[in-house]
Amino acid sequence: MPQKNKLSLTVQFADARLAEQVTRPLLRRWVQAALFAPAELTIRLVDAEEGRQLNREFRDKDYATNVLTFAYSEDEAEEVTRADLILCTDVLQAEALAQNKTLVEHAAHLVVHGVMHAQGYDHESDAEADEMEALEIEVLARLGFANPFLEQ
């Protein structure tokens, strides 16, 4: 079992609809499983309106997306990963339903995905996407979740 890295985690339920299913302890467990270094993270669950506003303002995309990651670590030499993860509850719910997954399964995947981005992983090229997907599958398997990239 991988060693646990130091984690300072703040959770904000701006949209509290999923607070009873996607709990703080679950969020902490998922983040911790995906960390390769100490981290200071905030996870904020928002509705579609706030998700769309943030995506438009910071990515010039005028729609709500499932997860946004704002990574603040300046370079790889920094010892602590610092980032904000924004989960859009409306998109999370719609995608879970469309993909025939539970809310918890899909939320875990989005959190792991966001934490990977916070640590510098990306999926701009096929090689990067393959590496990131493999890591996500491995982390989620350790957490007891199926491969999120297989159709159900």
WOGI-V910319 format. One record per pair of residues at least 12 apart in sequence whose C-alpha atoms are under 10 Angstrom apart, sorted by the first residue. I is the first residue (numbers start at 1). J is the second residue. Records with the same first field share a line. If there is no record, write none. Layout:
# WOGI-V910319
I = J  J
This chain:
# WOGI-V910319
1 = 33  142
2 = 32  33  34  35  36  142
3 = 32  33  35  36  37
4 = 32  33  34  35  36  37  38
5 = 32  33  34  35  36  37  38  39  80
6 = 32  35  36  37  38  39  40  80
7 = 28  31  32  35  37  38  39  40  41  80  81
8 = 28  38  39  40  41  42  82
9 = 24  27  28  31  32  39  40  41  42  43  84
10 = 24  27  28  40  41  42  43  44  84
11 = 23  24  27  28  41  42  43  44  45  84  85
12 = 24  42  43  44  45  46  86
13 = 43  44  45  46  47  87  89
14 = 44  45  46  47  50  88  89
15 = 44  45  46  47  48  50  87  88  89  90
16 = 45  46  47  89
17 = 45  46  47  89  90
18 = 45  89  90  92  93  103  104  107
19 = 45
21 = 103  104  107
22 = 45  103  104  105  107  108
23 = 104
24 = 43
26 = 104  107  108
27 = 43  104  107  108  111  112
28 = 41  43  111
29 = 108  143
30 = 107  108  109  110  111  112  115  139  140  143
31 = 43  108  111  112  113  114  115  116  139
32 = 112  115  139
33 = 112  115  138  139  140  142  143
34 = 111  112  113  114  115  116  119  135  136  138  139  140  142  143
35 = 81  112  115  116  118  119  139
36 = 80  81  115  116  119
37 = 78  79  80  81  119
38 = 78  79  80  81  82
39 = 73  79  80  81  82  83  115  118  119
40 = 72  73  80  81  82  83  84
41 = 70  71  72  80  81  82  83  84  85  115  118
42 = 69  70  82  83  84  85  86
43 = 67  68  69  83  84  85  86  87  111  114  115
44 = 67  68  84  85  86  87  88  89
45 = 67  85  86  87  88  89  90  92
46 = 64  67  86  87  88  89  90  91
47 = 64  86  87  88  89  90  91  92
48 = 63  64  65  66  87  88  89  90  91  92
49 = 63  64  88  90
50 = 63  64  86  88
51 = 63  64  65  66  67  68  86  87  88  89  90  91
52 = 64  65  88
54 = 68  86
55 = 67  68  86
58 = 70
64 = 87  88  89  90  91
65 = 86  87  88  89  90  91  92
66 = 86  87  88  89  90  91  92  93  94  95  106  107  110  111  114
67 = 85  86  87  88  89  91  92  107  110  111  113  114
68 = 84  85  86  87  88  110  111  113  114  117  118
69 = 83  84  85  86  87  111  113  114  115  116  117  118
70 = 82  83  84  85  86  114  117  118
71 = 83  84  85  114  115  117  118  119  120
72 = 84  118  119
73 = 118  119  120
75 = 119  120
76 = 119  120
80 = 119
81 = 115  118  119  120
82 = 115  118  119
83 = 114  115  117  118  119
84 = 114  115  118
85 = 110  111  113  114  115  117  118
86 = 110  111  114
87 = 107  110  111  114
88 = 107  110
89 = 103  107
92 = 104  106  107  110
93 = 106  107
95 = 107
98 = 152
99 = 148  149  150  151  152
100 = 151  152
101 = 148  151  152
104 = 145
105 = 140  144  145  146  148
106 = 145  148
108 = 139  140  143  145  148
109 = 136  137  139  140  145  146  147  148  149
110 = 136  148
111 = 136
112 = 135  136  137  139  140
113 = 132  133  135  136  137  139
115 = 136
116 = 132  133  135  136
117 = 132
120 = 132
121 = 133  135
133 = 147  148  149
134 = 147
136 = 148  149
137 = 149
